[in-house]
Every structure is written in structure tokens, then in C-alpha cells.
Amino acid sequence: MKRIILLSFLLVFFVSCKNDNSETSQDKNNNATVYYGGDILTMKGDAPEYVEALVVKDGKISFVGESSKAMNVAGPGHKMIDLKGKTLVPGFIDGHAHFSNFSSQAIGALLLPSPDGKANNMDSLIEILKEWNTPENRAYTGWIWGTGFDDSVLEEKRFPTKHDLDKVSTEHPIMIIHISGHFAVVNSKGLEKLGLDANSKDPEGGIIRREPNSNEPNGVLEELAAIPYMMDALMPKTEEANLKFFLAGQDMAKSYGYTTVQDGRTMQNHEFLAKLADSSLIEIDVVSYIDYMFLDKYMDSKWNSKNYNNRYRIGGMKVTLDGSPQGRTAWRTQPYLLPPDGAAADYSGYPAIPNDDDLLAIYKKGFKNNWQILTHANGDAAMDQMIRTQKIMAEKYGNNDRRNVLIHGQYIREDQLDSFKELNVVASLFPLHTFYWGDWHKQIIGDSLGNKISPVKTALNKGLNITIHTDAPVALPNLMRVVWTAVTRTSRSGEIIGAEERLTPYEALKAITDWSAYQHFEEDKKGTLEEGKLADLVILDANPLKVEPDAIKEITVVETIKEGKSIYKK
């Protein structure tokens, strides 16, 4: 059947060319492109829909459907792309990521454990940092730095401390970032540079870990004791380095099929992104969500818009209510079964904004100004706080089509899903946890709760709008990996983490295309292959709907196309 369709398609093409041997000047200027010869998956509707051909013209999709009609729409002199059996889908839109930090994986010391890196124990972590420690690399920021270490996977099952990092260097400051993005570890020189010592107090929403029986910092910094320093230590010190970082991160995003990317907690880096946009250096659409501490500084600007300006816009604001579940700083209503070193037996994490009145004042800015609000909440206590405060704001300011978003929701309870449905909150969940930390979650919160992390299927069945995400650079921005985890929910040890929460491959793919476009208020332009939408396309080397579920993680991006222009080829 496929051979008959292809032969009829080529016959129509031959006839159309024969009937118009003399190209006019208009024919030569025809920029239409016809894609054919593979699985063209529109992602429109509740069931998979395939078409024979797709026509792109002037950066938009001008036709999807039968090959014979595609030729007429494209007109004489068009270009033809034979997919050669590969799969064409809409451009990818991650439900949540930190685009400005992609460069940390592209340039910094890669401290991820297997299968994404080689930092599987303390010795290998130290060796990776030593190899990275060159004058050229230090010149970027003035620090030796790397990202992605994971205490739950390191063989020693502990955080590195300043004593470990001092083995790399005592002459230069070192900072390494936990895989969650919520902790940093610095060496002795780093503590000195940051001005942290035995007299330093813990900030609200953060902890400076100490040496046993002492107030002396051990180098480990949690949450708001770490995050402000990360921005300083990892920020390039020259315009040339800034540009190199950005381009490396952008190239990484394009290689994984991103045509729209989120900067999910934008701070001072907004100024650089705006400058890049003014210089027309951004190749994919970047939508920022401004951290609540910077709202007064950045929200009143031309960038705060539903429309892109040179591929950049501010989409709304970001609020963070707690920390990392795998790092055990997520705020829970029940104690962790394994508290962190030095914590009491009844330790249950802690809030980032302890006072509800403070949070209400922050949310008021969003609701009153009709800004979309993204809220990071992992523990159920943090989500209780989110629900009770957003209910007050919704009653006061209305709640019509705000599309406020819950980010992560790792330890969400079923009754909270019902509350989020009532609030029309989009649930952007994080099923990558099932592979990376599924075994660890069961140790720290127990089997029954551990199986319920990232309950995407329950959320979908309850009628919530959902998306899924990578949270990159927490993980590599590999969206095929997040689709695979949503479909299989297989842990590192091979255990299935909540089989009843598996999505179908089609649902998982919808969550990074159609449904994510809706989350970002862009469903009229992106997310499906339909006439009139932007020609944001990805060509995959295999069809996620037709391979065995476990093979989805091996699928790679062959080409990324933004508004009809090829911006990446493998």
C-alpha cells in the first residue's frame, strides 16, 4: 500500500513538472516545501492521525493531507523533502525547563551519574573537576564549577563537602550544583569568597550545613542559602563568555528538538536575554517566567506580552514554595523516613515562604495584573499552601482562563488534584523522577507513596490539563527520555514505579506538543500540524508510537525546523 501511495505521489509530481517546463520568475521564488515519504503525525485530536504530505510556505503550514492535493497547493517550482520513512511531528515544547542554564551542561564540568555522565562516586567526581580545571575554563566565571552531582546515586550516598572539593583545589574557589538545582557545595576557598563562616546565619528558606558539633560551614548550602550565590558564581564575566554560553545552550536545545523553550525562573538573566533578542541572536522561541523577587524590576516592559519580540517574551511570573524531593527539602505533611544528616527524626522539609500573608501579597500581583503564575511545589504541605492562598486570590480576582501552573507536584495527594482541577491549574508533572529517583523515593517516603509520584494518568483522568517536563538542566533536555519515562515508569533498578500512572506514547507526546502549547497560551500557533500554524517541526529517526516502549528512549532528533527553516541537522 505504501508503495502505491508513493508511486502515485511521484506521478503527480512528474506530471506537474511536465506541464510547466518553463519556470516563470514567480516559480523560481516559490519557497514552498513538501514533506512526504514518512510518518507525518499531526498530534491533532484524541487519537493518532497520519497524513501523506505536509506543505510549508512562508514559515507556516499551508496544507496537511493527501499527496495529490499537496502538489497543487505547493505550486510549480517547490522543494520536496523525502522523509525516507522517518517521522515528522510538531516542534517540541517542554512543560518546564531553565533554558538560561542549559549551558551549564554544555560547558561546565558534567557531574551527572550514569547513564548521562560518569560521576558515580566521590573519586570520579573529583577527577572530573580536576580535568575541567584549566585556566581557560576558570576564566569564564572565576570559579571551578560543575553541575549534576546526585547524592542519592553516588556510591557513598552522601553529599560532597568542602573537604572533598579541597582535593581539587585550595587555591581557586569551587562550586558544584546538585542535580536538583536546589543545593550547592563549595570548597574552603569558595566559602571564603562568599563570606560564609561560623558567624553566618541561615537565611529564611535556606540552610548552611555545619561541621559536626560546630557552627563551621561544611560547604553544603541548601535552597536560599545556595541559589543566590549560584547566579554569581556561574555567571560569565565577559560579554564574549556570555555569548558563548548562550550559543552552546541554544545549540543543545535545538539538537533535542526544541522550537519553543521555557526559562522557568528568570532573574537578572532577563536583561541578557532581552539584549540577545534585540540583536536577533535567538533562533527558537524563548518564554521567560520572572522570579517573584524581580517582578517590580522586569514585568513592566515591552517583553511582557503574549507575542514574541525577536523570539523572546515574558510569559508570566514564577513562585517557589519549597525545595527538592530527592534532596529532602520538599515540604511535606509527614516526616521523611530517612532524614538528612543532622536533621531530627520528625524532619519533613521546610517552606521557602513560611508566612501565608507574604505569599498572598506575591500572588496578588499575579492575579491583579492577570499574569500567568508558575508555582514550584513538590511536597504536599507546599501544595496545601498553594491551594489555600490561590483560592483566596481566585475568589477576589476571578479565575477565568488564567492557566496558572503547578510545577513538579512530586508528592501530590489525590484530593489536591481535585482542588487544582477546581482552580483550573495546569499540572506540569515530572515523570523523569520515576527513572532517576524512583528507587530513592521509596526509601525516603515508603513504597505506597513512592509509587504515586508524578501521577500523570490520575491527573489526566480527573480532567486536568497536564504537561510533562525535563526541568533541564536538572536532567539533560532530552524530551524523548521524558516521554519514555512517562510511558514506562521504570526505575534505575528496573522496578515499575506505579504502573497505573503510565501514559500511552500518544498521550506523552501530546504533553510536549499540543498540551504544552496550550499551557503557554500558544495553541493557536503551535503544538499540532494544522493549516495556518507555524511550521515548527521535528524529524525523528523512529516513530514513538510504533516502537517498543523501552526503545522510545533511544529515538533521536534528525532535524529541527523553526518556522520552515532548518536550524539543526544531526
C-alpha positions in Angstrom: 0.0 0.0 0.0 2.8 2.4 0.9 4.5 1.7 -2.5 1.2 2.5 -4.3 0.8 5.8 -2.4 4.5 6.8 -3.1 4.2 5.9 -6.8 1.0 7.9 -7.2 2.7 10.8 -5.4 5.7 10.8 -7.7 3.4 10.5 -10.8 1.6 13.6 -9.8 4.9 15.4 -9.2 6.2 14.3 -12.6 3.0 15.5 -14.4 3.0 18.8 -12.6 6.6 19.4 -13.7 6.0 18.3 -17.3 3.0 20.6 -17.6 5.2 23.6 -16.6 8.6 23.2 -18.3 9.2 26.9 -18.5 9.6 28.3 -14.9 8.5 31.9 -14.6 10.3 34.3 -12.2 7.5 33.6 -9.7 8.2 29.9 -9.9 11.8 30.5 -9.0 10.7 32.5 -6.0 8.4 29.7 -4.8 9.6 28.9 -1.2 7.1 26.1 -0.7 8.4 22.8 0.7 6.5 19.5 0.5 7.3 16.8 3.1 6.4 13.2 2.2 7.5 9.6 2.4 7.3 9.0 6.2 5.0 9.0 9.2 3.6 12.6 9.4 1.8 12.7 12.8 -0.4 15.7 13.2 -0.9 15.3 17.0 -4.4 16.7 16.5 -7.3 15.1 18.4 -7.6 12.3 20.9 -6.2 9.5 18.6 -3.2 9.4 16.3 -3.8 11.0 12.9 -1.4 10.5 9.9 -1.3 12.4 6.7 0.5 11.7 3.4 2.1 15.1 2.9 2.6 18.5 4.6 3.3 21.8 2.8 5.3 24.6 4.3 5.2 28.1 2.8 6.4 31.4 4.2 7.2 29.9 7.6 3.7 28.4 8.1 1.9 25.1 7.4 -0.2 25.7 4.3 -1.5 22.2 3.8 -1.7 18.8 5.5 -3.4 15.9 3.8 -3.3 13.9 0.6 -0.2 14.0 -1.6 -2.1 14.8 -4.8 -3.6 17.9 -3.2 -0.3 18.9 -1.7 1.3 19.3 -5.1 -1.4 21.7 -6.2 -1.1 23.8 -3.0 2.7 23.9 -3.3 2.6 25.1 -6.9 5.3 24.9 -9.5 8.9 25.2 -8.5 8.5 24.0 -4.9 11.1 21.9 -3.0 10.4 18.3 -2.0 11.7 16.6 1.2 11.5 12.8 1.2 11.4 11.7 4.9 12.6 8.3 3.8 10.5 6.5 6.5 11.3 8.9 9.3 8.7 10.6 11.5 7.6 14.2 11.3 5.9 15.7 14.4 5.3 19.2 15.7 8.2 21.1 17.3 8.8 20.2 21.0 7.7 22.5 23.8 9.0 21.4 27.3 6.4 22.0 30.0 9.2 23.4 32.3 12.9 24.0 31.9 15.6 26.5 32.7 16.9 27.5 29.3 19.5 30.0 30.5 21.2 27.2 32.4 21.4 24.7 29.5 24.9 26.0 29.0 25.9 24.6 32.5 25.7 21.1 30.9 27.2 22.2 27.6 30.2 24.0 29.1 30.6 23.2 32.8 32.1 20.0 34.4 29.4 17.4 33.8 28.8 15.7 37.2 25.8 13.6 36.2 25.9 9.9 37.1 25.3 7.1 34.6 23.8 6.8 32.1 24.1 10.6 31.4 27.6 11.1 32.9 30.4 9.4 34.8 30.2 10.9 38.3 29.2 7.7 40.1 31.4 8.1 43.2 33.4 10.8 45.0 36.7 9.8 43.4 35.2 10.1 39.8 33.6 13.4 40.7 36.9 14.8 42.0 38.7 13.6 38.9 36.1 15.2 36.5 36.6 18.5 38.3 40.4 18.2 38.1 40.3 17.5 34.4 38.0 20.5 33.8 40.2 22.8 35.9 42.1 24.7 33.2 42.9 28.5 33.1 40.6 28.8 30.1 37.7 27.2 31.8 38.2 29.2 35.1 38.3 32.4 33.1 34.6 32.1 32.2 33.3 32.8 35.7 36.4 32.9 38.0 35.3 29.6 39.6 35.9 25.9 39.1 32.3 24.7 38.6 30.2 21.8 37.5 26.6 20.6 37.7 24.6 17.5 38.2 26.0 15.5 41.2 23.5 13.3 42.8 24.0 12.2 46.4 21.2 9.5 46.1 23.2 7.8 43.3 26.8 8.4 44.4 28.2 5.2 45.8 28.9 6.9 49.1 25.2 8.0 49.4 26.2 11.4 50.8 26.8 15.0 49.7 30.4 16.1 48.9 31.7 18.6 51.4 34.4 21.3 51.3 36.9 18.6 52.3 36.2 16.7 49.1 36.4 19.7 46.9 39.6 20.9 48.6 41.2 17.9 47.0 40.6 19.5 43.6 42.0 22.9 44.6 42.5 25.1 47.7 43.8 28.0 45.5 40.7 28.6 43.4 37.0 28.7 44.5 34.9 25.7 43.6 31.1 25.4 43.3 29.2 22.4 42.3 25.4 22.3 41.8 23.2 19.4 42.9 21.2 17.7 40.2 18.0 19.2 41.6 19.4 22.7 41.3 18.5 23.4 45.0 21.9 22.7 46.6 25.4 23.9 46.1 28.7 22.7 47.6 31.7 25.0 47.8 35.3 24.4 48.9 37.1 26.3 51.6 38.2 29.0 49.2 34.6 29.2 47.9 33.3 29.8 51.5 35.9 32.5 51.9 34.9 34.2 48.7 31.2 34.1 49.6 31.9 35.4 53.1 30.4 32.4 54.9 31.8 31.4 58.2 30.8 30.2 61.7 29.1 33.5 62.4 26.9 33.4 59.3 23.2 32.9 60.0 20.9 30.7 58.0 18.7 32.8 55.6 14.9 32.3 55.7 14.1 29.4 53.4 17.7 28.0 53.4 20.3 26.2 55.5 24.1 26.4 55.7 25.1 22.9 56.8 27.7 22.8 59.5 30.5 20.5 60.7 29.6 18.0 63.4 29.3 19.8 66.9 30.4 23.1 65.3 29.0 26.2 63.6 31.7 26.0 61.0 30.1 25.5 57.5 30.9 22.2 55.9 30.5 23.6 52.4 26.9 22.3 51.7 24.4 25.1 51.0 20.6 24.4 50.8 17.9 26.3 48.9 18.0 30.1 49.5 21.4 29.7 51.2 22.6 28.4 47.8 20.5 29.8 44.9 21.5 33.5 45.1 25.2 32.5 45.1 24.8 30.2 42.1 23.8 33.1 39.9 27.0 35.0 40.9 29.4 32.0 40.7 28.1 30.6 37.4 27.6 33.9 35.6 30.1 34.5 32.8 32.3 37.5 33.5 32.7 38.8 29.9 30.3 39.6 27.0 32.2 37.1 24.9 31.8 34.3 27.5 28.1 35.2 27.9 27.5 34.8 24.2 29.5 31.5 24.1 27.4 30.2 27.0 24.1 31.2 25.3 25.0 29.7 21.9 26.1 26.4 23.5 22.8 26.2 25.4 20.8 27.1 22.3 22.6 24.5 20.2 21.8 21.9 22.8 18.1 22.8 22.8 17.9 22.6 19.0 19.6 19.2 19.0 16.8 17.8 21.2 14.0 19.2 19.0 13.0 22.3 21.0 11.3 25.0 18.9 9.9 26.7 22.0 11.8 26.7 25.3 10.9 28.0 28.7 13.2 29.9 31.0 11.4 28.8 34.1 12.9 31.1 36.8 14.3 34.2 35.2 16.2 36.6 37.4 18.9 39.1 36.3 19.5 37.0 33.2 16.3 38.6 31.7 18.5 41.6 30.7 20.9 39.4 28.7 18.0 37.5 27.0 16.4 40.8 26.1 19.7 42.0 24.7 20.1 38.8 22.6 16.6 39.3 21.3 17.3 42.9 20.3 20.4 41.6 18.5 18.3 38.9 16.7 20.5 36.1 18.0 17.7 33.9 19.4 16.7 31.1 16.9 14.0 29.4 18.9 11.1 31.0 20.8 12.1 31.7 24.5 9.4 32.4 27.0 10.5 33.6 30.5 8.8 33.4 33.8 10.2 36.1 36.1 11.1 35.1 39.7 8.8 36.9 42.1 11.7 38.8 43.7 12.2 40.6 40.3 8.6 41.4 39.4 8.9 45.1 40.1 12.0 45.4 38.1 11.1 43.5 34.9 7.4 42.9 34.4 6.6 46.5 33.3 8.4 46.2 30.0 7.7 45.5 26.3 8.8 41.9 26.8 5.7 41.1 29.0 3.5 40.0 26.2 1.6 37.1 24.6 3.5 37.9 21.4 7.2 37.3 20.8 9.6 40.2 20.1 12.5 38.8 18.1 11.7 35.3 19.6 11.6 36.4 23.2 8.8 37.3 25.6 7.9 37.2 29.3 5.0 34.8 29.8 4.4 35.5 33.5 5.9 35.0 37.0 7.5 32.2 38.9 7.0 31.4 42.6 8.9 28.7 44.5 7.3 27.3 47.6 9.7 24.5 48.7 12.7 22.5 47.5 13.7 19.2 46.1 12.1 15.9 47.0 15.1 13.8 46.2 17.2 16.3 48.2 14.6 16.1 51.0 13.9 19.8 51.2 10.4 19.4 49.7 7.9 20.5 52.4 5.7 17.6 53.5 2.9 16.9 56.0 4.6 13.7 57.0 8.2 13.2 58.2 10.8 11.6 55.8 11.6 8.0 56.7 15.3 8.9 56.2 16.0 12.5 57.3 19.1 14.3 56.0 22.3 14.2 58.0 21.9 16.2 61.2 18.1 16.6 60.9 15.6 15.5 63.6 13.6 12.3 63.3 10.4 14.3 62.6 12.0 16.3 59.8 9.6 17.0 57.0 11.3 19.6 54.9 10.5 23.3 55.1 8.8 26.1 53.2 10.5 28.7 51.1 7.9 31.3 52.0 6.7 30.4 55.5 4.1 33.1 56.0 0.9 32.8 54.0 0.4 36.6 54.1 3.7 37.1 52.3 2.6 34.6 49.7 -0.8 36.2 49.3 1.0 39.5 48.6 3.1 37.8 45.9 0.1 36.0 44.3 -1.9 39.3 44.4 0.5 40.8 41.9 -0.1 38.0 39.5 -3.9 37.7 39.9 -4.5 41.5 39.9 -2.3 42.0 36.7 -3.5 38.9 35.0 0.0 37.5 34.9 0.2 33.7 34.4 1.8 32.2 37.6 4.0 29.2 37.6 4.4 27.7 41.2 7.1 25.2 42.1 5.7 22.9 44.8 7.0 19.4 45.4 5.8 18.5 48.9 2.1 18.1 49.8 2.4 20.8 52.5 3.7 23.2 49.9 0.8 22.4 47.7 -1.7 22.8 50.6 -0.2 26.3 50.9 -0.5 27.0 47.2 -4.2 25.8 47.1 -5.4 27.8 50.2 -3.8 31.0 49.0 -4.7 30.8 45.3 -8.3 30.0 46.3 -8.4 33.4 48.2 -7.0 35.2 45.2 -9.3 33.4 42.7 -12.4 34.4 44.7 -11.2 38.0 44.8 -10.0 38.5 41.2 -11.7 35.7 39.3 -10.2 32.7 37.7 -11.2 32.7 34.1 -8.5 31.1 31.8 -5.5 32.1 33.8 -3.8 28.8 33.2 -1.7 29.0 36.3 0.6 26.1 36.5 1.8 23.7 39.2 5.4 22.8 38.5 6.6 19.3 39.6 4.0 18.3 42.2 6.0 15.2 43.0 4.3 14.3 46.3 0.8 15.4 45.3 -2.2 13.9 47.0 -5.3 12.8 45.1 -7.5 15.3 47.0 -5.1 18.1 45.9 -5.5 17.1 42.2 -9.3 17.7 42.8 -8.5 21.1 44.2 -6.2 22.0 41.3 -9.0 20.9 38.9 -11.4 23.4 40.6 -8.8 26.1 40.3 -8.2 25.4 36.6 -4.5 24.8 37.4 -2.4 23.1 34.7 -0.4 20.3 36.2 3.1 20.1 34.7 4.4 16.9 36.3 7.9 15.4 36.2 7.8 11.6 35.5 11.6 11.6 34.9 11.8 11.1 38.6 10.5 7.5 38.2 13.7 6.6 36.4 16.3 8.8 38.1 15.0 8.7 41.7 12.1 6.2 41.8 14.1 3.7 43.9 15.3 6.6 46.2 11.8 7.9 46.7 10.6 4.6 48.0 13.4 4.7 50.6 12.7 8.2 51.8 8.8 8.2 51.8 7.9 4.5 51.5 6.6 2.1 48.9 3.0 3.1 48.8 3.7 6.8 48.4 6.7 6.3 46.3 4.6 4.5 43.6 2.4 7.6 43.4 5.0 10.2 42.5 4.2 12.2 39.3 0.6 10.8 39.0 0.1 11.9 35.4 -2.6 9.4 34.5 -4.7 10.1 37.5 -4.4 13.8 36.8 -5.4 13.2 33.2 -8.4 11.0 34.2 -9.6 13.7 36.6 -9.8 16.1 33.7 -6.8 18.3 34.5 -4.8 19.8 31.7 -1.3 18.3 32.0 2.2 18.6 30.6 5.4 16.8 31.4 8.9 18.3 31.5 12.7 17.8 31.9 13.4 20.6 34.3 16.7 20.8 32.4 19.5 21.2 33.4 18.3 19.0 36.3 18.3 16.3 33.7 19.5 16.5 30.1 17.0 18.3 27.9 16.2 15.1 26.2 12.5 15.1 25.6 12.4 11.6 24.2 13.7 10.5 27.6 10.9 12.2 29.4 8.3 10.6 27.0 9.9 7.2 27.7 9.7 7.7 31.5 6.0 8.8 31.3 5.2 5.6 29.2 7.3 3.0 31.1 7.9 4.4 34.6 10.9 2.1 35.0 13.4 2.9 37.8 17.2 2.5 37.6 16.8 -0.9 39.2 14.2 -1.9 36.7 11.2 -1.7 39.0 8.0 -0.3 37.7 7.0 2.8 39.7 3.2 3.0 39.7 2.2 1.1 36.6 -1.3 2.6 36.8 0.2 6.1 36.2 1.7 5.2 32.8 0.7 7.4 29.9 0.3 6.0 26.4 3.0 7.0 23.9 0.5 9.3 22.2 -0.5 11.0 25.4 3.1 11.5 26.4 3.9 13.0 23.0 0.8 15.3 23.3 2.2 16.5 26.6 5.3 18.0 24.9 3.5 19.3 21.9 -0.3 20.1 21.8 -0.9 20.3 25.6 2.3 22.3 26.3 1.3 24.8 23.6 -2.0 25.2 25.5 -0.1 25.7 28.8 1.8 28.6 27.2 -1.2 30.2 25.5 0.1 29.3 22.1 -2.3 26.6 21.0 -3.5 28.7 18.1 0.0 28.8 16.6 1.8 25.7 17.8 1.5 22.1 19.1 -0.2 20.4 16.1 0.4 20.1 12.4 -2.5 22.1 11.1 -3.0 24.6 8.3 -2.2 28.2 9.4 0.1 27.2 12.3 3.8 27.9 12.4 6.0 25.4 10.6 7.7 24.3 13.8 8.7 20.7 13.1 10.9 17.9 14.3 12.0 14.9 12.3 12.7 11.8 14.4 14.6 8.7 13.4 11.7 6.5 14.6 8.1 6.7 15.5 7.5 6.8 19.3 4.0 5.3 18.7 5.3 2.3 16.7 8.5 1.2 18.5 8.5 -0.9 21.7 8.0 1.3 24.7 11.5 0.7 26.0 13.0 1.8 22.7 11.5 5.3 22.9 14.5 6.5 24.9 16.8 5.6 22.0 14.9 7.8 19.5 17.0 10.8 18.3 16.2 14.1 16.6 17.3 14.1 13.0 16.3 17.6 12.2 14.7 20.6 13.9 12.8 23.2 11.8 11.7 26.5 13.1 9.1 28.4 11.0 10.2 26.4 7.9 13.9 27.0 8.4 16.2 24.1 9.3 18.1 25.1 12.4 19.6 21.7 13.4 20.6 18.6 11.5 22.1 15.5 13.1 
